[in-house]
Amino acid sequence: MILKNPLDMHLHLRDNQMLELIAPLSARDFCAAVIMPN
């Protein structure tokens, strides 16, 4: 199965270095995300 437009339905955006690491990876692999509070 190939998902053409996958969604991240549970994404925690972190602070500082973790945000800088996670945000581009998520944007690369998913077309949208549901942001969860930390």
mmCIF entry with sequence, helices, sheets and N, C-alpha, C, O atoms, coordinates in Angstrom:
data_MODEL
# 
_entry.id   MODEL 
# 
_entity.id                         1 
_entity.type                       polymer 
_entity.pdbx_number_of_molecules   1 
# 
_entity_poly.entity_id                      1 
_entity_poly.type                           'polypeptide(L)' 
_entity_poly.nstd_linkage                   no 
_entity_poly.nstd_monomer                   no 
_entity_poly.pdbx_seq_one_letter_code       MILKNPLDMHLHLRDNQMLELIAPLSARDFCAAVIMPN 
_entity_poly.pdbx_seq_one_letter_code_can   MILKNPLDMHLHLRDNQMLELIAPLSARDFCAAVIMPN 
_entity_poly.pdbx_strand_id                 A 
# 
loop_
_entity_poly_seq.entity_id 
_entity_poly_seq.num 
_entity_poly_seq.mon_id 
_entity_poly_seq.hetero 
1 1  MET n 
1 2  ILE n 
1 3  LEU n 
1 4  LYS n 
1 5  ASN n 
1 6  PRO n 
1 7  LEU n 
1 8  ASP n 
1 9  MET n 
1 10 HIS n 
1 11 LEU n 
1 12 HIS n 
1 13 LEU n 
1 14 ARG n 
1 15 ASP n 
1 16 ASN n 
1 17 GLN n 
1 18 MET n 
1 19 LEU n 
1 20 GLU n 
1 21 LEU n 
1 22 ILE n 
1 23 ALA n 
1 24 PRO n 
1 25 LEU n 
1 26 SER n 
1 27 ALA n 
1 28 ARG n 
1 29 ASP n 
1 30 PHE n 
1 31 CYS n 
1 32 ALA n 
1 33 ALA n 
1 34 VAL n 
1 35 ILE n 
1 36 MET n 
1 37 PRO n 
1 38 ASN n 
# 
_struct_asym.id          A 
_struct_asym.entity_id   1 
# 
_struct_conf.conf_type_id            HELX_P 
_struct_conf.id                      HELX_P1 
_struct_conf.pdbx_PDB_helix_id       AA1 
_struct_conf.beg_label_comp_id       ASN 
_struct_conf.beg_label_asym_id       A 
_struct_conf.beg_label_seq_id        16 
_struct_conf.pdbx_beg_PDB_ins_code   ? 
_struct_conf.end_label_comp_id       ASP 
_struct_conf.end_label_asym_id       A 
_struct_conf.end_label_seq_id        29 
_struct_conf.pdbx_end_PDB_ins_code   ? 
_struct_conf.beg_auth_comp_id        ASN 
_struct_conf.beg_auth_asym_id        A 
_struct_conf.beg_auth_seq_id         16 
_struct_conf.end_auth_comp_id        ASP 
_struct_conf.end_auth_asym_id        A 
_struct_conf.end_auth_seq_id         29 
_struct_conf.pdbx_PDB_helix_class    1 
_struct_conf.details                 ? 
_struct_conf.pdbx_PDB_helix_length   14 
# 
_struct_conf_type.id          HELX_P 
_struct_conf_type.criteria    ? 
_struct_conf_type.reference   ? 
# 
_struct_sheet.id               AA1 
_struct_sheet.type             ? 
_struct_sheet.number_strands   2 
_struct_sheet.details          ? 
# 
_struct_sheet_order.sheet_id     AA1 
_struct_sheet_order.range_id_1   1 
_struct_sheet_order.range_id_2   2 
_struct_sheet_order.offset       ? 
_struct_sheet_order.sense        parallel 
# 
loop_
_struct_sheet_range.sheet_id 
_struct_sheet_range.id 
_struct_sheet_range.beg_label_comp_id 
_struct_sheet_range.beg_label_asym_id 
_struct_sheet_range.beg_label_seq_id 
_struct_sheet_range.pdbx_beg_PDB_ins_code 
_struct_sheet_range.end_label_comp_id 
_struct_sheet_range.end_label_asym_id 
_struct_sheet_range.end_label_seq_id 
_struct_sheet_range.pdbx_end_PDB_ins_code 
_struct_sheet_range.beg_auth_comp_id 
_struct_sheet_range.beg_auth_asym_id 
_struct_sheet_range.beg_auth_seq_id 
_struct_sheet_range.end_auth_comp_id 
_struct_sheet_range.end_auth_asym_id 
_struct_sheet_range.end_auth_seq_id 
AA1 1 LEU A 7  ? HIS A 12 ? LEU A 7  HIS A 12 
AA1 2 ALA A 32 ? MET A 36 ? ALA A 32 MET A 36 
# 
loop_
_atom_site.group_PDB 
_atom_site.id 
_atom_site.type_symbol 
_atom_site.label_atom_id 
_atom_site.label_alt_id 
_atom_site.label_comp_id 
_atom_site.label_asym_id 
_atom_site.label_entity_id 
_atom_site.label_seq_id 
_atom_site.pdbx_PDB_ins_code 
_atom_site.Cartn_x 
_atom_site.Cartn_y 
_atom_site.Cartn_z 
_atom_site.occupancy 
_atom_site.B_iso_or_equiv 
_atom_site.pdbx_formal_charge 
_atom_site.auth_seq_id 
_atom_site.auth_comp_id 
_atom_site.auth_asym_id 
_atom_site.auth_atom_id 
_atom_site.pdbx_PDB_model_num 
ATOM 1   N N  . MET A 1 1  ? 0.838  -1.164 0.000  1.00 0.00 ? 1  MET A N  1 
ATOM 2   C CA . MET A 1 1  ? 0.000  0.000  0.000  1.00 0.00 ? 1  MET A CA 1 
ATOM 3   C C  . MET A 1 1  ? 0.893  1.240  0.000  1.00 0.00 ? 1  MET A C  1 
ATOM 4   O O  . MET A 1 1  ? 1.854  1.325  0.765  1.00 0.00 ? 1  MET A O  1 
ATOM 5   N N  . ILE A 1 2  ? 0.572  2.176  -0.847 1.00 0.00 ? 2  ILE A N  1 
ATOM 6   C CA . ILE A 1 2  ? 1.296  3.444  -0.901 1.00 0.00 ? 2  ILE A CA 1 
ATOM 7   C C  . ILE A 1 2  ? 0.326  4.565  -0.561 1.00 0.00 ? 2  ILE A C  1 
ATOM 8   O O  . ILE A 1 2  ? -0.693 4.745  -1.228 1.00 0.00 ? 2  ILE A O  1 
ATOM 9   N N  . LEU A 1 3  ? 0.651  5.305  0.470  1.00 0.00 ? 3  LEU A N  1 
ATOM 10  C CA . LEU A 1 3  ? -0.158 6.462  0.854  1.00 0.00 ? 3  LEU A CA 1 
ATOM 11  C C  . LEU A 1 3  ? 0.407  7.692  0.158  1.00 0.00 ? 3  LEU A C  1 
ATOM 12  O O  . LEU A 1 3  ? 1.562  8.057  0.376  1.00 0.00 ? 3  LEU A O  1 
ATOM 13  N N  . LYS A 1 4  ? -0.399 8.326  -0.671 1.00 0.00 ? 4  LYS A N  1 
ATOM 14  C CA . LYS A 1 4  ? 0.084  9.476  -1.433 1.00 0.00 ? 4  LYS A CA 1 
ATOM 15  C C  . LYS A 1 4  ? 0.149  10.748 -0.596 1.00 0.00 ? 4  LYS A C  1 
ATOM 16  O O  . LYS A 1 4  ? 1.016  11.593 -0.818 1.00 0.00 ? 4  LYS A O  1 
ATOM 17  N N  . ASN A 1 5  ? -0.758 10.888 0.360  1.00 0.00 ? 5  ASN A N  1 
ATOM 18  C CA . ASN A 1 5  ? -0.805 12.083 1.202  1.00 0.00 ? 5  ASN A CA 1 
ATOM 19  C C  . ASN A 1 5  ? -0.982 11.690 2.666  1.00 0.00 ? 5  ASN A C  1 
ATOM 20  O O  . ASN A 1 5  ? -2.053 11.910 3.232  1.00 0.00 ? 5  ASN A O  1 
ATOM 21  N N  . PRO A 1 6  ? 0.048  11.111 3.293  1.00 0.00 ? 6  PRO A N  1 
ATOM 22  C CA . PRO A 1 6  ? -0.109 10.660 4.677  1.00 0.00 ? 6  PRO A CA 1 
ATOM 23  C C  . PRO A 1 6  ? -0.258 11.832 5.641  1.00 0.00 ? 6  PRO A C  1 
ATOM 24  O O  . PRO A 1 6  ? 0.290  12.914 5.429  1.00 0.00 ? 6  PRO A O  1 
ATOM 25  N N  . LEU A 1 7  ? -1.012 11.584 6.702  1.00 0.00 ? 7  LEU A N  1 
ATOM 26  C CA . LEU A 1 7  ? -1.225 12.578 7.754  1.00 0.00 ? 7  LEU A CA 1 
ATOM 27  C C  . LEU A 1 7  ? -0.570 12.090 9.041  1.00 0.00 ? 7  LEU A C  1 
ATOM 28  O O  . LEU A 1 7  ? -0.648 10.909 9.380  1.00 0.00 ? 7  LEU A O  1 
ATOM 29  N N  . ASP A 1 8  ? 0.066  12.995 9.741  1.00 0.00 ? 8  ASP A N  1 
ATOM 30  C CA . ASP A 1 8  ? 0.564  12.692 11.084 1.00 0.00 ? 8  ASP A CA 1 
ATOM 31  C C  . ASP A 1 8  ? -0.531 13.152 12.038 1.00 0.00 ? 8  ASP A C  1 
ATOM 32  O O  . ASP A 1 8  ? -0.721 14.352 12.239 1.00 0.00 ? 8  ASP A O  1 
ATOM 33  N N  . MET A 1 9  ? -1.242 12.213 12.616 1.00 0.00 ? 9  MET A N  1 
ATOM 34  C CA . MET A 1 9  ? -2.415 12.544 13.430 1.00 0.00 ? 9  MET A CA 1 
ATOM 35  C C  . MET A 1 9  ? -2.083 12.780 14.901 1.00 0.00 ? 9  MET A C  1 
ATOM 36  O O  . MET A 1 9  ? -2.992 12.911 15.721 1.00 0.00 ? 9  MET A O  1 
ATOM 37  N N  . HIS A 1 10 ? -0.799 12.836 15.249 1.00 0.00 ? 10 HIS A N  1 
ATOM 38  C CA . HIS A 1 10 ? -0.419 13.058 16.653 1.00 0.00 ? 10 HIS A CA 1 
ATOM 39  C C  . HIS A 1 10 ? 1.025  13.556 16.687 1.00 0.00 ? 10 HIS A C  1 
ATOM 40  O O  . HIS A 1 10 ? 1.947  12.788 16.961 1.00 0.00 ? 10 HIS A O  1 
ATOM 41  N N  . LEU A 1 11 ? 1.212  14.833 16.411 1.00 0.00 ? 11 LEU A N  1 
ATOM 42  C CA . LEU A 1 11 ? 2.560  15.401 16.345 1.00 0.00 ? 11 LEU A CA 1 
ATOM 43  C C  . LEU A 1 11 ? 2.783  16.363 17.504 1.00 0.00 ? 11 LEU A C  1 
ATOM 44  O O  . LEU A 1 11 ? 2.021  17.310 17.701 1.00 0.00 ? 11 LEU A O  1 
ATOM 45  N N  . HIS A 1 12 ? 3.840  16.101 18.264 1.00 0.00 ? 12 HIS A N  1 
ATOM 46  C CA . HIS A 1 12 ? 4.257  17.019 19.326 1.00 0.00 ? 12 HIS A CA 1 
ATOM 47  C C  . HIS A 1 12 ? 5.429  17.837 18.799 1.00 0.00 ? 12 HIS A C  1 
ATOM 48  O O  . HIS A 1 12 ? 6.485  17.287 18.488 1.00 0.00 ? 12 HIS A O  1 
ATOM 49  N N  . LEU A 1 13 ? 5.243  19.146 18.699 1.00 0.00 ? 13 LEU A N  1 
ATOM 50  C CA . LEU A 1 13 ? 6.356  20.021 18.343 1.00 0.00 ? 13 LEU A CA 1 
ATOM 51  C C  . LEU A 1 13 ? 7.081  20.388 19.629 1.00 0.00 ? 13 LEU A C  1 
ATOM 52  O O  . LEU A 1 13 ? 6.468  20.874 20.579 1.00 0.00 ? 13 LEU A O  1 
ATOM 53  N N  . ARG A 1 14 ? 8.346  20.161 19.653 1.00 0.00 ? 14 ARG A N  1 
ATOM 54  C CA . ARG A 1 14 ? 9.149  20.410 20.850 1.00 0.00 ? 14 ARG A CA 1 
ATOM 55  C C  . ARG A 1 14 ? 9.778  21.798 20.775 1.00 0.00 ? 14 ARG A C  1 
ATOM 56  O O  . ARG A 1 14 ? 9.470  22.583 19.878 1.00 0.00 ? 14 ARG A O  1 
ATOM 57  N N  . ASP A 1 15 ? 10.632 22.080 21.696 1.00 0.00 ? 15 ASP A N  1 
ATOM 58  C CA . ASP A 1 15 ? 11.294 23.380 21.747 1.00 0.00 ? 15 ASP A CA 1 
ATOM 59  C C  . ASP A 1 15 ? 12.732 23.273 21.264 1.00 0.00 ? 15 ASP A C  1 
ATOM 60  O O  . ASP A 1 15 ? 13.352 22.211 21.312 1.00 0.00 ? 15 ASP A O  1 
ATOM 61  N N  . ASN A 1 16 ? 13.234 24.390 20.806 1.00 0.00 ? 16 ASN A N  1 
ATOM 62  C CA . ASN A 1 16 ? 14.649 24.578 20.493 1.00 0.00 ? 16 ASN A CA 1 
ATOM 63  C C  . ASN A 1 16 ? 15.178 23.536 19.516 1.00 0.00 ? 16 ASN A C  1 
ATOM 64  O O  . ASN A 1 16 ? 14.656 23.418 18.408 1.00 0.00 ? 16 ASN A O  1 
ATOM 65  N N  . GLN A 1 17 ? 16.203 22.777 19.901 1.00 0.00 ? 17 GLN A N  1 
ATOM 66  C CA . GLN A 1 17 ? 16.861 21.854 18.974 1.00 0.00 ? 17 GLN A CA 1 
ATOM 67  C C  . GLN A 1 17 ? 15.938 20.739 18.500 1.00 0.00 ? 17 GLN A C  1 
ATOM 68  O O  . GLN A 1 17 ? 16.014 20.330 17.341 1.00 0.00 ? 17 GLN A O  1 
ATOM 69  N N  . MET A 1 18 ? 15.070 20.242 19.370 1.00 0.00 ? 18 MET A N  1 
ATOM 70  C CA . MET A 1 18 ? 14.145 19.183 18.950 1.00 0.00 ? 18 MET A CA 1 
ATOM 71  C C  . MET A 1 18 ? 13.165 19.711 17.907 1.00 0.00 ? 18 MET A C  1 
ATOM 72  O O  . MET A 1 18 ? 12.831 18.991 16.966 1.00 0.00 ? 18 MET A O  1 
ATOM 73  N N  . LEU A 1 19 ? 12.700 20.939 18.051 1.00 0.00 ? 19 LEU A N  1 
ATOM 74  C CA . LEU A 1 19 ? 11.814 21.543 17.054 1.00 0.00 ? 19 LEU A CA 1 
ATOM 75  C C  . LEU A 1 19 ? 12.537 21.664 15.721 1.00 0.00 ? 19 LEU A C  1 
ATOM 76  O O  . LEU A 1 19 ? 11.975 21.346 14.672 1.00 0.00 ? 19 LEU A O  1 
ATOM 77  N N  . GLU A 1 20 ? 13.775 22.123 15.762 1.00 0.00 ? 20 GLU A N  1 
ATOM 78  C CA . GLU A 1 20 ? 14.561 22.269 14.537 1.00 0.00 ? 20 GLU A CA 1 
ATOM 79  C C  . GLU A 1 20 ? 14.794 20.928 13.850 1.00 0.00 ? 20 GLU A C  1 
ATOM 80  O O  . GLU A 1 20 ? 14.902 20.871 12.625 1.00 0.00 ? 20 GLU A O  1 
ATOM 81  N N  . LEU A 1 21 ? 14.871 19.861 14.619 1.00 0.00 ? 21 LEU A N  1 
ATOM 82  C CA . LEU A 1 21 ? 15.074 18.523 14.054 1.00 0.00 ? 21 LEU A CA 1 
ATOM 83  C C  . LEU A 1 21 ? 13.768 17.926 13.535 1.00 0.00 ? 21 LEU A C  1 
ATOM 84  O O  . LEU A 1 21 ? 13.721 17.423 12.413 1.00 0.00 ? 21 LEU A O  1 
ATOM 85  N N  . ILE A 1 22 ? 12.716 17.977 14.337 1.00 0.00 ? 22 ILE A N  1 
ATOM 86  C CA . ILE A 1 22 ? 11.471 17.270 14.035 1.00 0.00 ? 22 ILE A CA 1 
ATOM 87  C C  . ILE A 1 22 ? 10.639 17.954 12.949 1.00 0.00 ? 22 ILE A C  1 
ATOM 88  O O  . ILE A 1 22 ? 10.095 17.273 12.080 1.00 0.00 ? 22 ILE A O  1 
ATOM 89  N N  . ALA A 1 23 ? 10.531 19.273 12.979 1.00 0.00 ? 23 ALA A N  1 
ATOM 90  C CA . ALA A 1 23 ? 9.661  19.983 12.028 1.00 0.00 ? 23 ALA A CA 1 
ATOM 91  C C  . ALA A 1 23 ? 10.010 19.690 10.564 1.00 0.00 ? 23 ALA A C  1 
ATOM 92  O O  . ALA A 1 23 ? 9.107  19.361 9.795  1.00 0.00 ? 23 ALA A O  1 
ATOM 93  N N  . PRO A 1 24 ? 11.274 19.795 10.145 1.00 0.00 ? 24 PRO A N  1 
ATOM 94  C CA . PRO A 1 24 ? 11.579 19.498 8.741  1.00 0.00 ? 24 PRO A CA 1 
ATOM 95  C C  . PRO A 1 24 ? 11.325 18.040 8.360  1.00 0.00 ? 24 PRO A C  1 
ATOM 96  O O  . PRO A 1 24 ? 10.891 17.759 7.243  1.00 0.00 ? 24 PRO A O  1 
ATOM 97  N N  . LEU A 1 25 ? 11.592 17.115 9.279  1.00 0.00 ? 25 LEU A N  1 
ATOM 98  C CA . LEU A 1 25 ? 11.354 15.699 8.981  1.00 0.00 ? 25 LEU A CA 1 
ATOM 99  C C  . LEU A 1 25 ? 9.870  15.424 8.808  1.00 0.00 ? 25 LEU A C  1 
ATOM 100 O O  . LEU A 1 25 ? 9.471  14.700 7.896  1.00 0.00 ? 25 LEU A O  1 
ATOM 101 N N  . SER A 1 26 ? 9.062  15.993 9.670  1.00 0.00 ? 26 SER A N  1 
ATOM 102 C CA . SER A 1 26 ? 7.619  15.801 9.564  1.00 0.00 ? 26 SER A CA 1 
ATOM 103 C C  . SER A 1 26 ? 7.088  16.442 8.283  1.00 0.00 ? 26 SER A C  1 
ATOM 104 O O  . SER A 1 26 ? 6.263  15.851 7.587  1.00 0.00 ? 26 SER A O  1 
ATOM 105 N N  . ALA A 1 27 ? 7.556  17.641 7.976  1.00 0.00 ? 27 ALA A N  1 
ATOM 106 C CA . ALA A 1 27 ? 7.120  18.330 6.754  1.00 0.00 ? 27 ALA A CA 1 
ATOM 107 C C  . ALA A 1 27 ? 7.525  17.553 5.505  1.00 0.00 ? 27 ALA A C  1 
ATOM 108 O O  . ALA A 1 27 ? 6.809  17.569 4.504  1.00 0.00 ? 27 ALA A O  1 
ATOM 109 N N  . ARG A 1 28 ? 8.657  16.882 5.560  1.00 0.00 ? 28 ARG A N  1 
ATOM 110 C CA . ARG A 1 28 ? 9.124  16.096 4.413  1.00 0.00 ? 28 ARG A CA 1 
ATOM 111 C C  . ARG A 1 28 ? 8.246  14.875 4.169  1.00 0.00 ? 28 ARG A C  1 
ATOM 112 O O  . ARG A 1 28 ? 7.959  14.526 3.024  1.00 0.00 ? 28 ARG A O  1 
ATOM 113 N N  . ASP A 1 29 ? 7.818  14.224 5.259  1.00 0.00 ? 29 ASP A N  1 
ATOM 114 C CA . ASP A 1 29 ? 7.148  12.932 5.142  1.00 0.00 ? 29 ASP A CA 1 
ATOM 115 C C  . ASP A 1 29 ? 5.624  12.982 5.185  1.00 0.00 ? 29 ASP A C  1 
ATOM 116 O O  . ASP A 1 29 ? 4.968  12.019 4.787  1.00 0.00 ? 29 ASP A O  1 
ATOM 117 N N  . PHE A 1 30 ? 5.051  14.082 5.659  1.00 0.00 ? 30 PHE A N  1 
ATOM 118 C CA . PHE A 1 30 ? 3.600  14.167 5.824  1.00 0.00 ? 30 PHE A CA 1 
ATOM 119 C C  . PHE A 1 30 ? 3.056  15.406 5.128  1.00 0.00 ? 30 PHE A C  1 
ATOM 120 O O  . PHE A 1 30 ? 3.740  16.426 5.032  1.00 0.00 ? 30 PHE A O  1 
ATOM 121 N N  . CYS A 1 31 ? 1.817  15.311 4.642  1.00 0.00 ? 31 CYS A N  1 
ATOM 122 C CA . CYS A 1 31 ? 1.205  16.465 3.981  1.00 0.00 ? 31 CYS A CA 1 
ATOM 123 C C  . CYS A 1 31 ? 0.510  17.379 4.984  1.00 0.00 ? 31 CYS A C  1 
ATOM 124 O O  . CYS A 1 31 ? 0.244  18.541 4.678  1.00 0.00 ? 31 CYS A O  1 
ATOM 125 N N  . ALA A 1 32 ? 0.213  16.865 6.182  1.00 0.00 ? 32 ALA A N  1 
ATOM 126 C CA . ALA A 1 32 ? -0.435 17.662 7.224  1.00 0.00 ? 32 ALA A CA 1 
ATOM 127 C C  . ALA A 1 32 ? -0.241 16.962 8.556  1.00 0.00 ? 32 ALA A C  1 
ATOM 128 O O  . ALA A 1 32 ? 0.167  15.802 8.616  1.00 0.00 ? 32 ALA A O  1 
ATOM 129 N N  . ALA A 1 33 ? -0.545 17.696 9.630  1.00 0.00 ? 33 ALA A N  1 
ATOM 130 C CA . ALA A 1 33 ? -0.393 17.115 10.964 1.00 0.00 ? 33 ALA A CA 1 
ATOM 131 C C  . ALA A 1 33 ? -1.405 17.729 11.915 1.00 0.00 ? 33 ALA A C  1 
ATOM 132 O O  . ALA A 1 33 ? -1.835 18.871 11.750 1.00 0.00 ? 33 ALA A O  1 
ATOM 133 N N  . VAL A 1 34 ? -1.771 16.944 12.911 1.00 0.00 ? 34 VAL A N  1 
ATOM 134 C CA . VAL A 1 34 ? -2.567 17.441 14.030 1.00 0.00 ? 34 VAL A CA 1 
ATOM 135 C C  . VAL A 1 34 ? -1.567 17.697 15.153 1.00 0.00 ? 34 VAL A C  1 
ATOM 136 O O  . VAL A 1 34 ? -0.940 16.769 15.664 1.00 0.00 ? 34 VAL A O  1 
ATOM 137 N N  . ILE A 1 35 ? -1.426 18.968 15.529 1.00 0.00 ? 35 ILE A N  1 
ATOM 138 C CA . ILE A 1 35 ? -0.448 19.352 16.539 1.00 0.00 ? 35 ILE A CA 1 
ATOM 139 C C  . ILE A 1 35 ? -1.035 19.136 17.925 1.00 0.00 ? 35 ILE A C  1 
ATOM 140 O O  . ILE A 1 35 ? -2.117 19.631 18.241 1.00 0.00 ? 35 ILE A O  1 
ATOM 141 N N  . MET A 1 36 ? -0.307 18.392 18.745 1.00 0.00 ? 36 MET A N  1 
ATOM 142 C CA . MET A 1 36 ? -0.718 18.119 20.120 1.00 0.00 ? 36 MET A CA 1 
ATOM 143 C C  . MET A 1 36 ? 0.042  19.040 21.061 1.00 0.00 ? 36 MET A C  1 
ATOM 144 O O  . MET A 1 36 ? 1.218  19.326 20.834 1.00 0.00 ? 36 MET A O  1 
ATOM 145 N N  . PRO A 1 37 ? -0.622 19.508 22.117 1.00 0.00 ? 37 PRO A N  1 
ATOM 146 C CA . PRO A 1 37 ? 0.094  20.346 23.082 1.00 0.00 ? 37 PRO A CA 1 
ATOM 147 C C  . PRO A 1 37 ? 1.114  19.516 23.854 1.00 0.00 ? 37 PRO A C  1 
ATOM 148 O O  . PRO A 1 37 ? 0.928  18.319 24.074 1.00 0.00 ? 37 PRO A O  1 
ATOM 149 N N  . ASN A 1 38 ? 2.167  20.162 24.251 1.00 0.00 ? 38 ASN A N  1 
ATOM 150 C CA . ASN A 1 38 ? 3.211  19.473 25.026 1.00 0.00 ? 38 ASN A CA 1 
ATOM 151 C C  . ASN A 1 38 ? 2.846  19.453 26.484 1.00 0.00 ? 38 ASN A C  1 
ATOM 152 O O  . ASN A 1 38 ? 3.596  18.918 27.301 1.00 0.00 ? 38 ASN A O  1 
# 
